[in-house]
Amino acid sequence: MFKQYKWQEVVTAYAFLLMALLLAVLFIVLPIGKAINYSFTDYYLLKPHERQFIGLDNYQRIFTDDLFRKTFLNTVKFVVFVVPIQLTMALVLALIVNRKVKGVGFFRTAYFSPAVLSLVVISILWTVLLNPNSGLINEVLTALGLSPQPFLTSSSQAMYTIVMISAWSGCGYQMMIFLAGLSNIDSSQYEAAELDGCGSLRKFRYITLPGLKPITMFLVITTTIQAFKLIVQPMVMTGGGPDYATMTILQYIYEYGYRHRNIGYASAITVVFTVFLIVVSVLIKKLFREEKA
């Protein structure tokens, strides 16, 4: 039986929901509808009244666009590398600061602090540190007798450099989530394992990892989706170069939409990328449900 609500309660409930629904329509539903509409046109930003319907031409162009293919692969490459590295770093840090020792709160704050800093500030800071001529990192390498590295100015090193910087700057948030998961594992399991003569590695494998499995799957989903939205670091640190080695899909959309003013083609790329993200999200959630079952 459904509970019968008074009309005053229904009106009050919808009144509270009204602002959220209005914002969702203005900033989610309407932009998606506009993007889909523009993707079928030759909409040029400086001549908005001259746009014409061109059907699937923009979508056909996407699948013959070599630069789109390169930026898409760059984005996938970033996700494939940064997700396992960032989560591994977060788990290791969580295990380190989970100990009940004096002063551990300082290290928790220190490890978490990069996650609350602006990505622009972090990108500028690391750009200075990694300068191939006068950067501190190369100065240290030289002092140790090692060869200076080009880092962000090398097409073969730039993306991996951004991967490591992104993993470092974001692992503090995942560390806090892992800490919450570690605190929920029953300590009696570790005590029983010690009585059975289990070492640290066996306790980690058979108690810690299974206990963190739901949280790990949650972090895999959220970190993967967040990683696909990479744009700030390459824009600030490399501008998408060298030789488009670090340009991502979102930056490519920005370049075509605002630099080249080609809103129609940029909208088509946005629609294709959105569909791709939906498919990835559904697949990850499906894997999560199967794992849970």
Secondary structure as GFF3:
##gff-version 3
##sequence-region A 1 293
A	DSSP	alpha_helix	7	24	.	.	.	ID=ss1
A	DSSP	pi_helix	25	29	.	.	.	ID=ss2
A	DSSP	alpha_helix	30	38	.	.	.	ID=ss3
A	DSSP	three_ten_helix	48	50	.	.	.	ID=ss4
A	DSSP	alpha_helix	57	62	.	.	.	ID=ss5
A	DSSP	alpha_helix	66	97	.	.	.	ID=ss6
A	DSSP	alpha_helix	104	112	.	.	.	ID=ss7
A	DSSP	three_ten_helix	113	116	.	.	.	ID=ss8
A	DSSP	alpha_helix	119	129	.	.	.	ID=ss9
A	DSSP	alpha_helix	136	143	.	.	.	ID=ss10
A	DSSP	three_ten_helix	151	153	.	.	.	ID=ss11
A	DSSP	alpha_helix	158	183	.	.	.	ID=ss12
A	DSSP	alpha_helix	187	195	.	.	.	ID=ss13
A	DSSP	alpha_helix	200	203	.	.	.	ID=ss14
A	DSSP	pi_helix	204	208	.	.	.	ID=ss15
A	DSSP	alpha_helix	209	211	.	.	.	ID=ss16
A	DSSP	alpha_helix	213	227	.	.	.	ID=ss17
A	DSSP	alpha_helix	232	237	.	.	.	ID=ss18
A	DSSP	alpha_helix	249	254	.	.	.	ID=ss19
A	DSSP	pi_helix	255	259	.	.	.	ID=ss20
A	DSSP	alpha_helix	263	292	.	.	.	ID=ss21
###
